[in-house]
Amino acid sequence: MDHLNRIMVNPEVCGGRPCIRGLRIRVKDILALLAAGASREEILADYPYLEDEDITAALEYAARQADHPVLWVA
């Protein structure tokens, strides 16, 4: 599934950092919450304007950012 359409990058919002649907909550914020042990349910309860698909989008965005080619230097 492709949830990346939920990620917005706008120089006028959060300094151009990737955000969820322009809501001024950064992808990094969601990832930090998950890394700290927060569950999806806890995040959604604390941020009621978020949707479960937004969390999936943040994870998908991070996964794609981490997938880069390996360059070999001779």
Summary of the structure (lengths in Angstrom):
residues: 74
radius of gyration: 13.8
end to end distance: 37.9
largest distance: 51.7
contacts: 171
relative contact order: 0.19
helix: 50%
strand: 7%
